[in-house]
């Protein structure tokens, strides 16, 4: 993609507000990019230069190095400079030493050149090594003997199709490599070691995800309590009238039953239906009364475990338990105690 010399159609520098929006957009798209890494990769005091290239490609550089670009979509694509500063942003594939030279020379990546582990019996070799992926997903490529990514590539097929294709033929199309024209736009420097911030960024992302999940759960619980409170308020307002109607209906049914049992009334079909509702109606009244009581007179909240434990400690040893004695002799049993305190 970047084999030919890059021609600049236009070049501009983002205003401060535009740069802040772009920084947020970059972290929204790549949530594994930590605040610490962002402050080093793109300090707030640094400006961002945008170069428009042919084929609607926009290249964004901070300082000397191009960090990301857009092509055919609004999605920000990291360059190798960004991936070497924050390697956790993109899943990696490892290739055998020597394969990197062919990739840098312009070859695509064939599956026999990818380092893989043998899958367990009955497991998918694709899913075990690469997980599940879709056609066109991006991967960073590194050689086995060095940590730094040397290329960015796209899967030619999805994981299920690769399973059927087998370990042969081209697996990924190379998009960007060390030594291509995009790489030559920057400092062309490869760090000797992986930045420690990569592992810290993964931990930070996990913490943020946990905090967000906890906040969402708390918000959901609060919303549920609010809905329950509204429903309870409405129920307390409506329950007396509802109880009155149902109790009246139950009294009528019981009067009818007494008349039937005394032989003064021979029930028709409608009356039989009413009589069959007697127990259900009594249960409904009980349920309403029980719920109303629980709302108006809720049970006290359970005592916290910590408070209970503290109270137990303050109370000291139970009857019959040995107490601390500086002299080392066992404490005498309390008056009337026998066999551990049972009377």
C-alpha positions as CSV (number, residue, x, y, z in Angstrom):
1,X,0.0,0.0,0.0
2,X,2.9,2.3,0.8
3,X,5.5,0.9,-1.6
4,X,5.4,3.9,-4.0
5,X,6.7,7.3,-3.1
6,X,4.1,9.3,-1.2
7,X,2.9,12.5,-2.9
8,X,1.5,15.2,-0.7
9,X,-1.6,16.8,-2.1
10,X,-2.1,19.2,0.9
11,X,-0.7,19.7,4.3
12,X,-2.2,21.4,7.4
13,X,-1.7,21.7,11.1
14,X,-4.6,20.9,13.4
15,X,-5.9,23.5,15.8
16,X,-5.7,22.8,19.5
17,X,-9.4,21.9,19.8
18,X,-9.2,19.6,16.7
19,X,-6.2,17.9,18.2
20,X,-8.0,17.2,21.5
21,X,-11.0,15.7,19.7
22,X,-8.7,13.5,17.6
23,X,-6.8,12.3,20.7
24,X,-10.2,11.3,22.3
25,X,-11.2,9.6,19.1
26,X,-7.9,7.6,19.0
27,X,-8.4,6.4,22.6
28,X,-12.0,5.6,22.0
29,X,-11.1,3.4,19.0
30,X,-8.1,1.9,20.8
31,X,-9.1,1.7,24.5
32,X,-5.9,-0.2,25.4
33,X,-4.0,3.0,24.7
34,X,-3.4,4.3,28.2
35,X,-3.3,8.0,29.3
36,X,0.4,7.6,30.2
37,X,1.3,6.3,26.8
38,X,-0.8,9.0,25.1
39,X,1.0,11.7,27.0
40,X,4.3,10.4,25.8
41,X,3.3,9.6,22.2
42,X,1.3,12.8,21.7
43,X,2.0,15.4,24.5
44,X,-0.6,18.1,24.8
45,X,2.0,20.7,23.9
46,X,2.7,19.0,20.6
47,X,0.9,19.8,17.4
48,X,-0.4,17.3,14.8
49,X,0.3,17.7,11.1
50,X,-2.1,16.2,8.6
51,X,-1.0,15.3,5.1
52,X,-3.5,14.5,2.4
53,X,-2.2,11.9,0.0
54,X,-3.7,10.5,-3.2
55,X,-6.6,8.0,-3.0
56,X,-8.1,9.9,0.0
57,X,-5.5,8.9,2.4
58,X,-4.8,11.2,5.4
59,X,-1.6,10.9,7.3
60,X,-1.4,12.2,10.9
61,X,2.1,13.0,12.3
62,X,3.2,14.2,15.7
63,X,6.7,15.5,15.7
64,X,8.6,13.7,13.0
65,X,6.8,10.4,13.1
66,X,3.5,9.5,11.4
67,X,1.4,7.9,14.1
68,X,-1.8,6.9,12.2
69,X,-3.7,7.4,9.0
70,X,-7.2,7.0,7.5
71,X,-7.9,5.3,4.2
72,X,-11.4,4.6,2.6
73,X,-13.0,5.1,6.0
74,X,-12.9,7.2,9.1
75,X,-11.2,4.4,11.1
76,X,-7.8,5.4,12.4
77,X,-5.1,2.9,11.4
78,X,-1.9,2.8,13.5
79,X,1.5,3.0,11.8
80,X,4.5,1.0,13.0
81,X,5.7,4.0,15.0
82,X,2.5,3.9,17.1
83,X,2.6,0.1,17.4
84,X,6.2,0.2,18.6
85,X,5.3,2.8,21.2
86,X,2.1,0.9,22.2
87,X,2.4,-2.7,20.9
88,X,-0.7,-3.8,22.8
89,X,-3.0,-1.9,20.5
90,X,-3.1,-4.7,17.9
91,X,-3.0,-8.5,18.1
92,X,0.4,-9.9,16.9
93,X,1.5,-12.7,14.7
94,X,5.0,-14.1,15.0
95,X,6.9,-15.2,11.9
96,X,10.1,-17.2,11.7
97,X,13.4,-15.3,11.5
98,X,14.2,-14.5,7.9
99,X,10.5,-14.2,6.8
100,X,10.6,-10.6,7.9
101,X,13.2,-9.8,5.2
102,X,10.9,-11.2,2.5
103,X,8.0,-9.2,3.9
104,X,10.1,-6.0,3.9
105,X,11.0,-6.8,0.3
106,X,7.3,-6.7,-0.8
107,X,6.1,-10.3,-0.3
108,X,2.8,-11.1,1.4
109,X,2.7,-13.5,4.3
110,X,2.2,-17.2,3.6
111,X,0.9,-19.4,6.4
112,X,4.0,-21.7,6.5
113,X,6.0,-18.7,7.6
114,X,3.9,-18.1,10.7
115,X,5.0,-19.6,14.1
116,X,2.3,-21.8,15.5
117,X,1.8,-24.2,18.3
118,X,0.2,-27.6,17.8
119,X,-3.4,-27.6,18.9
120,X,-4.7,-30.0,21.5
121,X,-6.6,-33.1,20.3
122,X,-10.1,-32.1,19.0
123,X,-9.3,-28.4,19.0
124,X,-9.1,-26.0,16.1
125,X,-5.5,-25.1,15.1
126,X,-6.7,-21.7,13.9
127,X,-8.7,-20.8,17.0
128,X,-6.0,-22.2,19.3
129,X,-3.3,-20.0,17.7
130,X,-5.1,-17.0,16.4
131,X,-8.6,-16.9,18.0
132,X,-11.6,-16.1,16.0
133,X,-11.3,-13.3,13.4
134,X,-13.0,-11.9,10.4
135,X,-11.7,-11.2,6.9
136,X,-9.8,-8.0,6.7
137,X,-8.9,-7.7,10.4
138,X,-5.5,-6.2,11.0
139,X,-2.6,-7.9,12.7
140,X,0.9,-6.7,13.6
141,X,3.8,-8.9,12.4
142,X,7.0,-9.5,14.4
143,X,9.9,-11.9,13.9
144,X,10.6,-14.6,16.6
145,X,13.9,-13.1,17.7
146,X,12.7,-9.5,18.2
147,X,9.8,-7.9,20.0
148,X,9.1,-5.0,17.7
149,X,6.5,-5.3,15.0
150,X,7.9,-4.9,11.5
151,X,4.7,-5.0,9.5
152,X,1.0,-4.5,9.5
153,X,-1.2,-7.0,7.6
154,X,-4.8,-8.0,6.9
155,X,-6.3,-11.4,7.0
156,X,-7.3,-12.6,3.5
157,X,-10.0,-14.8,4.9
158,X,-12.0,-15.3,8.1
159,X,-10.9,-17.9,10.7
160,X,-13.4,-20.5,9.7
161,X,-12.4,-20.3,6.0
162,X,-8.7,-20.5,7.0
163,X,-9.5,-23.7,8.9
164,X,-10.7,-25.2,5.6
165,X,-7.9,-23.7,3.6
166,X,-5.3,-25.2,5.8
167,X,-1.7,-24.1,6.5
168,X,-0.8,-23.3,2.9
169,X,-1.0,-20.3,0.6
170,X,-1.2,-16.7,1.4
171,X,-2.7,-15.9,4.8
172,X,-2.4,-12.2,5.1
173,X,-1.9,-9.2,2.8
174,X,0.8,-6.8,3.9
175,X,-0.3,-3.2,4.3
176,X,2.6,-1.4,5.8
177,X,6.2,-2.5,6.6
178,X,9.5,-1.2,7.9
179,X,11.4,0.3,4.9
180,X,8.3,1.3,2.9
181,X,7.5,4.9,2.1
182,X,5.3,5.5,5.1
183,X,8.1,4.2,7.4
184,X,10.6,6.6,5.6
185,X,8.4,9.6,6.5
186,X,9.5,9.2,10.1
187,X,12.7,8.8,12.1
188,X,13.1,5.1,11.0
189,X,14.2,4.2,14.5
190,X,13.2,0.9,16.2
191,X,13.4,0.8,20.0
192,X,15.7,-1.9,21.4
193,X,13.2,-3.1,24.0
194,X,9.5,-3.2,24.4
195,X,8.1,-0.3,26.4
196,X,7.2,-1.2,30.0
197,X,4.1,0.9,29.6
198,X,2.5,-1.8,27.4
199,X,1.9,-4.1,30.3
200,X,0.8,-1.3,32.6
201,X,-1.7,-0.1,29.9
202,X,-3.3,-3.6,29.8
203,X,-3.7,-3.5,33.6
204,X,-5.1,0.0,33.4
205,X,-7.6,-1.0,30.7
206,X,-8.7,-4.0,32.8
207,X,-9.2,-1.7,35.8
208,X,-11.2,0.8,33.8
209,X,-13.3,-2.0,32.4
210,X,-14.0,-3.3,35.9
211,X,-14.8,0.2,37.2
212,X,-17.2,0.8,34.2
213,X,-18.9,-2.5,34.8
214,X,-19.3,-1.8,38.5
215,X,-20.6,1.7,37.8
216,X,-23.1,0.2,35.2
217,X,-24.2,-2.4,37.8
218,X,-24.7,0.3,40.5
219,X,-26.6,2.5,38.1
220,X,-28.8,-0.4,37.1
221,X,-29.4,-1.3,40.7
222,X,-30.3,2.4,41.5
223,X,-32.7,2.5,38.6
224,X,-34.3,-0.7,39.7
225,X,-34.7,0.7,43.2
226,X,-36.3,3.8,41.8
227,X,-38.7,1.9,39.7
228,X,-39.6,-0.4,42.7
229,X,-40.1,2.7,44.9
230,X,-42.5,4.3,42.3
231,X,-44.4,1.0,42.0
232,X,-44.6,0.6,45.8
233,X,-45.9,4.2,46.1
234,X,-48.6,3.5,43.5
235,X,-49.5,0.2,45.1
236,X,-49.9,1.8,48.6
237,X,-52.3,4.4,47.0
238,X,-54.3,1.8,45.2
239,X,-54.3,-1.1,47.6
240,X,-57.0,0.0,50.0
241,X,-59.6,0.4,47.2
242,X,-58.5,-2.9,45.7
243,X,-58.7,-4.7,49.0
244,X,-62.2,-3.2,49.7
245,X,-63.5,-4.5,46.3
246,X,-62.0,-8.0,46.7
247,X,-63.2,-8.3,50.3
248,X,-66.7,-7.3,49.3
249,X,-66.6,-9.9,46.5
250,X,-65.3,-12.5,48.9
251,X,-68.2,-11.8,51.4
252,X,-70.7,-12.1,48.6
253,X,-69.3,-15.5,47.5
254,X,-69.3,-16.8,51.1
255,X,-72.9,-15.6,51.5
256,X,-73.8,-17.4,48.3
257,X,-72.1,-20.6,49.5
258,X,-74.0,-20.5,52.8
259,X,-77.3,-20.2,50.8
260,X,-76.3,-23.1,48.5
261,X,-75.3,-25.3,51.5
262,X,-78.6,-24.4,53.2
263,X,-80.6,-25.4,50.1
264,X,-82.2,-21.9,49.6
265,X,-80.3,-21.3,46.3
266,X,-79.6,-23.7,43.4
267,X,-76.6,-22.1,41.7
268,X,-76.6,-21.5,38.0
269,X,-73.4,-21.6,35.8
270,X,-72.4,-18.0,36.7
271,X,-72.9,-18.6,40.4
272,X,-70.8,-21.8,40.2
273,X,-68.1,-19.9,38.5
274,X,-68.2,-17.3,41.4
275,X,-68.0,-20.1,44.0
276,X,-65.0,-21.6,42.3
277,X,-63.2,-18.3,42.7
278,X,-63.5,-18.3,46.5
279,X,-60.0,-19.7,47.4
280,X,-58.2,-17.8,44.7
281,X,-59.8,-14.5,45.9
282,X,-58.9,-15.2,49.5
283,X,-55.3,-15.9,48.4
284,X,-55.2,-12.6,46.4
285,X,-56.4,-10.7,49.5
286,X,-53.7,-12.3,51.6
287,X,-51.0,-11.4,49.0
288,X,-52.1,-7.8,48.9
289,X,-52.1,-7.5,52.7
290,X,-48.7,-9.2,52.9
291,X,-47.2,-6.9,50.3
292,X,-48.7,-3.8,51.9
293,X,-47.4,-4.8,55.3
294,X,-43.9,-5.3,53.9
295,X,-43.9,-1.9,52.3
296,X,-45.3,0.0,55.2
297,X,-43.3,-1.9,57.9
298,X,-40.2,-3.2,56.2
299,X,-38.0,-5.6,58.2
300,X,-34.8,-4.0,59.7
301,X,-31.7,-4.4,57.5
302,X,-29.4,-7.2,58.4
303,X,-26.5,-6.4,60.7
304,X,-23.3,-6.0,58.8
305,X,-20.9,-8.9,59.2
306,X,-18.1,-6.6,60.2
307,X,-20.2,-5.1,63.0
308,X,-21.3,-8.5,64.2
309,X,-17.6,-9.7,64.3
310,X,-16.6,-6.6,66.2
311,X,-19.4,-7.1,68.7
312,X,-18.4,-10.7,69.2
313,X,-14.8,-9.6,69.9
314,X,-16.0,-6.9,72.4
315,X,-18.1,-9.5,74.2
316,X,-15.0,-11.6,75.0
317,X,-14.8,-15.4,75.4
318,X,-18.0,-17.3,75.7
319,X,-18.8,-19.1,79.0
320,X,-16.5,-22.1,79.6
321,X,-13.9,-20.9,77.1
322,X,-10.4,-20.4,78.5
323,X,-9.3,-16.8,79.1
324,X,-5.9,-15.3,78.7
325,X,-3.9,-15.7,82.0
326,X,-0.5,-14.1,82.4
327,X,0.5,-16.7,84.9
328,X,-0.2,-19.5,82.5
329,X,-2.7,-21.3,84.7
330,X,-6.1,-22.0,83.3
331,X,-8.8,-19.6,84.5
332,X,-11.3,-21.1,86.9
333,X,-14.7,-22.0,85.6
334,X,-17.5,-19.6,86.4
335,X,-19.9,-20.4,89.2
336,X,-22.5,-22.9,88.1
337,X,-20.7,-23.8,84.9
338,X,-20.3,-27.4,84.0
339,X,-18.9,-29.3,81.0
340,X,-18.2,-26.2,78.9
341,X,-21.0,-24.0,80.4
342,X,-24.1,-26.2,79.9
343,X,-26.2,-26.3,83.0
